[in-house]
């Protein structure tokens, strides 16, 4: 699984020893991990790295136990290649408990361009 993210959220993931996503903010009722690198890359490159205050976007990769994930249905976000899960904010602690291993950064973008991981 993948998650495009900005610097602030990534810093909070780092504070968890790379094992958990931070709680959603009051205006974020859903956590959206995606199923493909290409989809996460598009968001990190085209959105995070151009709209975040520091102009950086990251693609992270992580594994979640399939028996837990089977509770949710993958959702299509526009086309069949854009698949994501909709994890309610109140389920995020349990979701985090089902992450296998660590969350890792697999790509970094600044102002729309890929750079070496920092």
DSSP file (Angstrom, degrees, kcal/mol; ACC not computed):
  #  RESIDUE AA STRUCTURE BP1 BP2  ACC     N-H-->O    O-->H-N    N-H-->O    O-->H-N    TCO  KAPPA ALPHA  PHI   PSI    X-CA   Y-CA   Z-CA
    1    1 A X              0   0    0      0, 0.0    61,-2.2     0, 0.0     2,-0.3   0.000 360.0 360.0 360.0 156.8    0.0    0.0    0.0
    2    2 A X  E     -AB  34  61A   0     32,-2.9    32,-3.1    59,-0.2     2,-0.3  -0.897 360.0-166.2-132.1 158.8    1.1    3.6   -0.6
    3    3 A X  E     - B   0  60A   0     57,-1.7    57,-2.0    -2,-0.3     2,-0.3  -0.911  14.5-145.2-147.3 119.1    0.3    7.0    0.8
    4    4 A X  E     + B   0  59A   0     -2,-0.3     2,-0.3    55,-0.2    55,-0.2  -0.654  36.4 167.5 -76.4 140.4    1.2   10.3   -0.7
    5    5 A X  E     - B   0  58A   0     53,-2.4    53,-2.9    -2,-0.3     2,-0.1  -0.979  31.4-123.8-152.8 161.3    2.0   12.8    2.1
    6    6 A X     >  -     0   0    0     -2,-0.3     4,-2.1    51,-0.2     5,-0.2  -0.412  43.0 -91.7 -98.9-179.3    3.5   16.1    2.9
    7    7 A X  H  > S+     0   0    0     49,-0.4     4,-2.3     1,-0.2     5,-0.2   0.862 119.5  53.5 -64.8 -39.8    6.3   17.0    5.2
    8    8 A X  H  > S+     0   0    0      2,-0.2     4,-1.5     1,-0.2    -1,-0.2   0.944 112.6  42.7 -64.3 -47.9    4.2   17.7    8.3
    9    9 A X  H  > S+     0   0    0      1,-0.2     4,-2.0     2,-0.2    13,-0.2   0.905 113.2  53.7 -64.6 -40.0    2.4   14.3    8.2
   10   10 A X  H  X S+     0   0    0     -4,-2.1     4,-2.4     1,-0.2    -1,-0.2   0.886 104.5  55.0 -62.7 -38.3    5.7   12.6    7.4
   11   11 A X  H  X S+     0   0    0     -4,-2.3     4,-1.7     1,-0.2    -1,-0.2   0.889 107.8  49.8 -61.3 -38.7    7.4   14.1   10.5
   12   12 A X  H  X S+     0   0    0     -4,-1.5     4,-0.7     2,-0.2    -1,-0.2   0.867 108.1  52.8 -69.0 -35.8    4.6   12.7   12.7
   13   13 A X  H ><>S+     0   0    0     -4,-2.0     5,-1.9     1,-0.2     3,-1.1   0.922 107.7  52.6 -62.4 -43.0    5.1    9.3   11.1
   14   14 A X  H ><5S+     0   0    0     -4,-2.4     3,-1.8     1,-0.3    -2,-0.2   0.868 102.1  58.7 -59.6 -37.8    8.8    9.6   12.0
   15   15 A X  H 3<5S+     0   0    0     -4,-1.7    -1,-0.3     1,-0.3    -2,-0.2   0.728 100.6  57.4 -64.6 -21.2    7.9   10.3   15.6
   16   16 A X  T <<5S-     0   0    0     -3,-1.1     3,-0.4    -4,-0.7    -1,-0.3   0.248 124.7-104.2 -90.0  12.9    6.1    7.0   15.7
   17   17 A X  T < 5S-     0   0    0     -3,-1.8    -3,-0.2     1,-0.2    -2,-0.2   0.815  70.9 -65.7  63.2  31.8    9.3    5.2   14.7
   18   18 A X  S   <S+     0   0    0     -5,-1.9    85,-3.6     2,-0.2    -1,-0.2   0.815 119.2 105.2  64.4  34.2    7.8    4.8   11.2
   19   19 A X  S    S+     0   0    0     -6,-0.5     2,-0.3    -3,-0.4    80,-0.2   0.459  71.4  34.8-122.4  -4.0    5.1    2.5   12.5
   20   20 A X        -     0   0    0     -7,-0.4     2,-0.3    -8,-0.1    -4,-0.2  -0.999  65.2-123.0-154.8 151.5    1.9    4.6   12.5
   21   21 A X        -     0   0    0     -2,-0.3    75,-0.1    71,-0.2     3,-0.1  -0.731  42.2-109.1 -89.8 143.8   -0.1    7.3   10.8
   22   22 A X        -     0   0    0     -2,-0.3     3,-0.1   -13,-0.2    -1,-0.1  -0.289  43.2 -84.7 -71.3 158.4   -1.1   10.3   12.9
   23   23 A X        -     0   0    0      1,-0.1    -1,-0.1    67,-0.0     2,-0.1  -0.235  52.2-102.3 -56.8 150.2   -4.7   10.9   14.0
   24   24 A X        -     0   0    0     65,-0.2    -1,-0.1     1,-0.1     2,-0.1  -0.412  35.5-111.2 -70.7 150.5   -6.8   12.7   11.4
   25   25 A X    >   -     0   0    0     -2,-0.1     3,-2.7     1,-0.1    -1,-0.1  -0.384  39.0 -95.4 -75.8 164.2   -7.5   16.4   12.0
   26   26 A X  T 3  S+     0   0    0      1,-0.3    -1,-0.1    -2,-0.1    -2,-0.1   0.772 127.2  48.7 -56.2 -27.8  -11.1   17.4   12.9
   27   27 A X  T 3  S+     0   0    0      1,-0.2     2,-0.5     2,-0.0    -1,-0.3   0.276  96.8  78.1 -96.1  10.7  -11.8   18.1    9.2
   28   28 A X    <   +     0   0    0     -3,-2.7    -1,-0.2     1,-0.1    -4,-0.1  -0.778  48.4 165.8-119.1  84.7  -10.3   14.8    7.9
   29   29 A X        +     0   0    0     -2,-0.5    60,-2.8    59,-0.1     2,-0.4   0.640  63.8  50.0 -75.7 -12.6  -12.9   12.1    8.6
   30   30 A X  E     -G   88   0B   0     58,-0.2     2,-0.5    59,-0.1    58,-0.2  -0.967  66.4-146.0-132.0 141.8  -11.2    9.6    6.3
   31   31 A X  E     -G   87   0B   0     56,-3.0    56,-2.7    -2,-0.4     2,-0.6  -0.928  20.8-157.3-102.0 129.7   -7.6    8.2    5.9
   32   32 A X        +     0   0    0     -2,-0.5     2,-0.2    54,-0.2    54,-0.2  -0.760  16.6 173.3-116.4  84.4   -6.9    7.4    2.2
   33   33 A X        -     0   0    0     -2,-0.6    52,-2.7    52,-0.4     2,-0.3  -0.646  24.1-142.3 -80.3 150.6   -4.1    4.9    1.5
   34   34 A X  B     -AC   2  84A   0    -32,-3.1   -32,-2.9    -2,-0.2    50,-0.3  -0.729  10.4-133.6-115.5 164.4   -3.8    4.0   -2.2
   35   35 A X  S    S+     0   0    0     48,-2.3     2,-0.4    -2,-0.3    49,-0.1   0.581  79.7  51.4 -96.6 -10.5   -3.1    0.8   -3.9
   36   36 A X     >  -     0   0    0     47,-0.4     4,-2.0     1,-0.1     5,-0.2  -0.960  66.3-136.4-131.9 149.0   -0.5    1.8   -6.5
   37   37 A X  H  > S+     0   0    0     -2,-0.4     4,-3.3     1,-0.2     5,-0.2   0.906 107.1  58.0 -59.8 -42.5    2.8    3.7   -6.6
   38   38 A X  H  > S+     0   0    0      1,-0.2     4,-2.1     2,-0.2    -1,-0.2   0.879 107.2  46.1 -60.3 -40.5    1.7    5.5   -9.8
   39   39 A X  H  > S+     0   0    0      2,-0.2     4,-1.8    42,-0.2    -1,-0.2   0.932 115.4  45.9 -68.0 -45.9   -1.4    6.9   -8.1
   40   40 A X  H  X S+     0   0    0     -4,-2.0     4,-2.8     1,-0.2     5,-0.2   0.899 112.0  53.0 -62.8 -40.2    0.5    8.0   -5.0
   41   41 A X  H  X S+     0   0    0     -4,-3.3     4,-3.1     1,-0.2     5,-0.4   0.919 105.7  53.2 -61.3 -44.7    3.2    9.4   -7.2
   42   42 A X  H  X S+     0   0    0     -4,-2.1     4,-2.6    -5,-0.2     5,-0.4   0.913 113.4  42.9 -58.2 -44.2    0.7   11.5   -9.1
   43   43 A X  H  X>S+     0   0    0     -4,-1.8     5,-2.1     2,-0.2     4,-2.1   0.936 117.0  45.8 -69.0 -46.6   -0.7   13.0   -5.9
   44   44 A X  I  <>S+     0   0    0     -4,-2.8     5,-2.3     3,-0.2    68,-0.2   0.910 122.0  37.5 -62.9 -42.3    2.7   13.6   -4.3
   45   45 A X  I  <5S+     0   0    0     -4,-3.1    67,-0.2    -5,-0.2    -2,-0.2   0.938 126.8  32.4 -75.7 -48.8    4.2   15.1   -7.5
   46   46 A X  I  <5S+     0   0    0     -4,-2.6    -3,-0.2    -5,-0.4    -2,-0.2   0.710 134.9  18.2 -88.1 -20.8    1.2   17.1   -8.8
   47   47 A X  I >X5S+     0   0    0     -4,-2.1     4,-2.4    -5,-0.4     3,-1.0   0.777 125.0  39.6-114.3 -64.6   -0.4   18.1   -5.6
   48   48 A X  I 3><S+     0   0    0     -5,-2.1     4,-2.1     1,-0.3     8,-0.4   0.918 116.7  49.1 -58.3 -46.2    1.8   17.9   -2.5
   49   49 A X  H 34<S+     0   0    0     -5,-2.3    62,-1.0    -6,-0.3    -1,-0.3   0.585 120.6  36.5 -76.4  -6.7    5.0   19.2   -4.1
   50   50 A X  H <4 S+     0   0    0     -3,-1.0    -1,-0.2    61,-0.2    -2,-0.2   0.621 125.4  34.5-113.1 -20.1    3.2   22.2   -5.6
   51   51 A X  H  < S+     0   0    0     -4,-2.4    -3,-0.2     5,-0.1    -2,-0.2   0.664  90.3  96.4-110.8 -20.4    0.7   23.1   -2.9
   52   52 A X  S >< S-     0   0    0     -4,-2.1     3,-1.8    -5,-0.4     5,-0.0  -0.418  83.5-116.9 -68.1 147.3    2.5   22.3    0.4
   53   53 A X  T 3  S+     0   0    0      1,-0.3    -1,-0.1     2,-0.1    -4,-0.0   0.837 116.5  41.6 -55.8 -34.7    4.2   25.4    1.9
   54   54 A X  T 3  S-     0   0    0      2,-0.2    -1,-0.3    56,-0.0     3,-0.1   0.357 109.3-124.0 -96.6   6.9    7.7   23.8    1.6
   55   55 A X    <   +     0   0    0     -3,-1.8    56,-1.5     1,-0.2     2,-0.4   0.866  67.1 126.1  57.1  43.1    6.9   22.4   -1.9
   56   56 A X  E     - D   0 110A   0     -8,-0.4   -49,-0.4    54,-0.2     2,-0.3  -0.989  34.5-177.6-132.4 142.4    7.7   18.8   -1.1
   57   57 A X  E     - D   0 109A   0     52,-2.4    52,-2.9    -2,-0.4     2,-0.3  -0.990   8.5-159.2-135.9 146.0    5.7   15.6   -1.5
   58   58 A X  E     -BD   5 108A   0    -53,-2.9   -53,-2.4    -2,-0.3     2,-0.5  -0.920  12.1-146.3-125.2 148.6    6.6   12.1   -0.5
   59   59 A X  E     -BD   4 107A   0     48,-2.5    47,-3.2    -2,-0.3    48,-1.3  -0.977  23.7-168.3-109.3 125.0    5.4    8.6   -1.5
   60   60 A X  E     -BD   3 105A   0    -57,-2.0   -57,-1.7    -2,-0.5     2,-0.4  -0.799   6.3-156.0-110.5 155.9    5.4    6.2    1.3
   61   61 A X  E     +BD   2 104A   0     43,-2.6    43,-2.5    -2,-0.3     2,-0.3  -0.983  21.7 152.4-131.0 142.6    5.0    2.4    1.2
   62   62 A X  E     -     0   0A   0    -61,-2.2     2,-0.4    -2,-0.4    41,-0.1  -0.980  34.1-119.4-161.3 163.6    3.8    0.0    3.9
   63   63 A X  E     - D   0 100A   0     37,-0.7    37,-2.4    -2,-0.3     2,-0.4  -0.871  18.5-166.5-113.1 146.1    2.1   -3.3    4.4
   64   64 A X  E     - D   0  99A   0     -2,-0.4    35,-0.2    35,-0.3    32,-0.1  -0.989  37.7 -96.2-129.0 138.9   -1.2   -4.0    6.2
   65   65 A X     >  -     0   0    0     33,-2.5     4,-2.3    -2,-0.4     3,-0.4  -0.308  29.9-140.9 -54.9 128.1   -2.4   -7.4    7.3
   66   66 A X  H  > S+     0   0    0      1,-0.2     4,-1.8     2,-0.2    -1,-0.2   0.837  98.4  59.7 -65.8 -33.5   -4.8   -8.6    4.6
   67   67 A X  H  4 S+     0   0    0      1,-0.2    -1,-0.2     2,-0.2     4,-0.1   0.883 110.8  42.5 -64.2 -35.0   -7.2  -10.2    7.1
   68   68 A X  H >4 S+     0   0    0     -3,-0.4     3,-1.8     1,-0.2    -2,-0.2   0.940 113.0  51.9 -71.1 -47.8   -7.7   -6.7    8.6
   69   69 A X  H >< S+     0   0    0     -4,-2.3     3,-2.1     1,-0.3    -2,-0.2   0.749  91.5  76.4 -63.2 -24.6   -7.9   -4.9    5.3
   70   70 A X  T 3< S+     0   0    0     -4,-1.8    -1,-0.3     1,-0.3    -2,-0.1   0.639  79.8  73.1 -64.7 -11.6  -10.5   -7.3    4.0
   71   71 A X  T <  S+     0   0    0     -3,-1.8     2,-0.3    -4,-0.1    -1,-0.3   0.718  96.8  58.8 -69.1 -20.7  -13.0   -5.4    6.2
   72   72 A X  S <  S-     0   0    0     -3,-2.1     2,-0.5    -4,-0.2    15,-0.1  -0.769  78.2-133.8-113.5 154.5  -12.9   -2.6    3.7
   73   73 A X        -     0   0    0     -2,-0.3    13,-0.4    13,-0.1     2,-0.1  -0.900  27.6-114.0-107.3 134.5  -13.6   -2.4    0.0
   74   74 A X        -     0   0    0     -2,-0.5     2,-0.3    11,-0.1    11,-0.2  -0.437  34.1-144.3 -64.1 137.9  -11.2   -0.7   -2.4
   75   75 A X  E     -E   84   0A   0      9,-3.8     9,-2.3    -2,-0.1     2,-0.5  -0.821   6.4-127.7-108.0 145.0  -12.8    2.4   -3.8
   76   76 A X  E     -E   83   0A   0     -2,-0.3     2,-0.6     7,-0.2     7,-0.2  -0.805  15.2-162.1 -92.3 127.9  -12.4    3.8   -7.4
   77   77 A X  S    S-     0   0    0      5,-3.4     2,-0.2     2,-0.5     6,-0.1  -0.581  71.8 -46.4-110.4  67.8  -11.4    7.4   -7.5
   78   78 A X  S    S+     0   0    0     -2,-0.6     2,-0.3     2,-0.0    -2,-0.1  -0.275 125.7  28.6 106.0 -48.4  -12.2    8.4  -11.1
   79   79 A X  S >  S-     0   0    0      3,-0.2     3,-1.8    -2,-0.2    -2,-0.5  -0.939  85.2-102.5-142.7 166.0  -10.7    5.5  -13.1
   80   80 A X  T 3  S+     0   0    0     -2,-0.3     3,-0.1     1,-0.3    -2,-0.0   0.690 119.2  57.3 -65.1 -17.9  -10.0    1.8  -12.6
   81   81 A X  T 3  S+     0   0    0      1,-0.2     2,-1.0    -4,-0.0    -1,-0.3   0.621  92.1  75.4 -84.9 -12.8   -6.3    2.6  -12.0
   82   82 A X    <   +     0   0    0     -3,-1.8    -5,-3.4   -47,-0.1     2,-0.4  -0.729  64.7 162.1-104.7  85.4   -7.0    5.0   -9.1
   83   83 A X  E     + E   0  76A   0     -2,-1.0   -48,-2.3    -7,-0.2   -47,-0.4  -0.858   4.7 161.1-109.5 138.8   -7.9    2.7   -6.2
   84   84 A X  E     -CE  34  75A   0     -9,-2.3    -9,-3.8    -2,-0.4     2,-0.4  -0.965  33.2-120.7-147.7 160.6   -7.8    3.7   -2.6
   85   85 A X        -     0   0    0    -52,-2.7     2,-0.7    -2,-0.3   -52,-0.4  -0.830  16.2-143.4-102.3 147.1   -9.2    2.6    0.7
   86   86 A X        -     0   0    0    -13,-0.4     2,-0.7    -2,-0.4   -54,-0.2  -0.894  21.3-176.9-110.7  99.6  -11.4    4.8    2.8
   87   87 A X  E     -G   31   0B   0    -56,-2.7   -56,-3.0    -2,-0.7     5,-0.1  -0.869  27.0-124.7 -99.9 114.9  -10.5    4.2    6.4
   88   88 A X  E >   -G   30   0B   0     -2,-0.7     3,-2.4   -58,-0.2     4,-0.4  -0.279  20.6-119.3 -58.4 143.7  -12.7    6.1    8.9
   89   89 A X  G >  S+     0   0    0    -60,-2.8     3,-1.4     1,-0.3     4,-0.3   0.846 113.8  59.4 -53.5 -37.2  -10.7    8.3   11.2
   90   90 A X  G 3  S+     0   0    0    -61,-0.3    -1,-0.3     1,-0.3     4,-0.2   0.644 104.2  52.0 -70.3 -12.1  -12.1    6.4   14.2
   91   91 A X  G <> S+     0   0    0     -3,-2.4     4,-2.4     1,-0.1    -1,-0.3   0.424  81.1  96.4 -97.6  -1.2  -10.6    3.2   12.8
   92   92 A X  H <> S+     0   0    0     -3,-1.4     4,-3.0    -4,-0.4   -71,-0.2   0.852  77.9  55.2 -65.1 -36.4   -7.1    4.6   12.3
   93   93 A X  H  > S+     0   0    0     -4,-0.3     4,-1.9     2,-0.2    -1,-0.2   0.931 112.6  43.6 -60.4 -43.7   -5.6    3.2   15.6
   94   94 A X  H  > S+     0   0    0      2,-0.2     4,-0.8    -4,-0.2    -2,-0.2   0.892 112.2  53.3 -68.9 -38.9   -6.7   -0.3   14.7
   95   95 A X  H >< S+     0   0    0     -4,-2.4     3,-1.3     1,-0.2    -2,-0.2   0.950 109.3  49.1 -57.1 -49.7   -5.4    0.2   11.1
   96   96 A X  H >< S+     0   0    0     -4,-3.0     3,-1.6     1,-0.3    -2,-0.2   0.868 104.8  58.3 -58.8 -37.7   -2.0    1.3   12.5
   97   97 A X  H 3< S+     0   0    0     -4,-1.9    -1,-0.3     1,-0.3    -2,-0.2   0.702 105.2  52.5 -65.6 -18.2   -2.0   -1.8   14.8
   98   98 A X  T << S+     0   0    0     -3,-1.3   -33,-2.5    -4,-0.8     2,-0.4   0.299  79.0 115.7-102.7   7.8   -2.2   -3.9   11.6
   99   99 A X  E <   -D   64   0A   0     -3,-1.6     2,-0.6   -35,-0.2   -35,-0.3  -0.646  60.3-142.2 -74.6 132.9    0.7   -2.3    9.8
  100  100 A X  E     -D   63   0A   0    -37,-2.4   -37,-0.7    -2,-0.4     2,-0.1  -0.873  61.2 -26.4 -99.5 119.8    3.4   -4.9    9.3
  101  101 A X  E    S-     0   0A   0     -2,-0.6     2,-0.3   -39,-0.1    -2,-0.1  -0.456 103.3 -31.4  78.5-150.7    6.9   -3.5    9.7
  102  102 A X  E     -     0   0A   0     -2,-0.1     2,-0.4   -40,-0.0   -83,-0.2  -0.713  51.2-114.6-110.2 156.7    7.7    0.1    9.1
  103  103 A X  E     -     0   0A   0    -85,-3.6     2,-0.4    -2,-0.3   -41,-0.2  -0.737  40.5-165.2 -82.1 133.3    6.4    2.9    6.8
  104  104 A X  E     -D   61   0A   0    -43,-2.5   -43,-2.6    -2,-0.4     2,-0.5  -0.947  22.5-123.6-127.9 146.9    9.1    3.9    4.3
  105  105 A X  E     +D   60   0A   0     -2,-0.4   -45,-0.3   -45,-0.2     3,-0.1  -0.754  30.0 171.4 -83.7 126.3    9.6    6.8    1.9
  106  106 A X  E     +     0   0A   0    -47,-3.2     2,-0.3    -2,-0.5   -46,-0.2   0.533  63.5  18.3-114.4 -11.0   10.1    5.5   -1.6
  107  107 A X  E     -D   59   0A   0    -48,-1.3   -48,-2.5     9,-0.1     2,-0.4  -0.971  57.6-160.7-159.2 147.3   10.0    8.8   -3.6
  108  108 A X  E     -DF  58 115A   0      7,-0.8     7,-2.7    -2,-0.3     2,-0.4  -0.990   8.2-168.2-130.9 138.2   10.4   12.5   -3.0
  109  109 A X  E     -DF  57 114A   0    -52,-2.9   -52,-2.4    -2,-0.4     2,-0.5  -0.986   5.3-169.0-129.0 136.7    9.2   15.4   -5.2
  110  110 A X  E >  S-DF  56 113A   0      3,-2.8     3,-2.2    -2,-0.4   -54,-0.2  -0.992  79.1 -18.1-124.6 124.3   10.1   19.1   -5.0
  111  111 A X  T 3  S-     0   0    0    -56,-1.5   -61,-0.2   -62,-1.0    -1,-0.1   0.866 130.8 -49.3  48.8  41.7    8.1   21.5   -7.1
  112  112 A X  T 3  S+     0   0    0    -68,-0.2     2,-0.4     1,-0.2    -1,-0.3   0.417 116.8 108.3  84.8  -1.3    6.9   18.7   -9.3
  113  113 A X  E <  S-F  110   0A   0     -3,-2.2    -3,-2.8   -64,-0.1     2,-0.2  -0.898  70.3-118.2-113.6 138.5   10.3   17.1   -9.9
  114  114 A X  E     -F  109   0A   0     -2,-0.4     2,-0.3    -5,-0.2    -5,-0.3  -0.523  36.0-178.1 -72.4 137.6   11.6   13.8   -8.4
  115  115 A X  E     -F  108   0A   0     -7,-2.7    -7,-0.8    -2,-0.2     3,-0.1  -0.858  37.0 -82.3-128.1 164.6   14.6   14.1   -6.2
  116  116 A X        -     0   0    0     -2,-0.3    -9,-0.1     1,-0.1    -1,-0.0  -0.391  61.9 -89.8 -63.3 144.5   16.8   11.7   -4.4
  117  117 A X              0   0    0      1,-0.1    -1,-0.1   -11,-0.1   -59,-0.0  -0.292 360.0 360.0 -58.8 141.0   15.3   10.7   -1.0
  118  118 A X              0   0    0     -3,-0.1    -1,-0.1     0, 0.0    -2,-0.1   0.415 360.0 360.0 -92.6 360.0   16.4   12.9    1.8
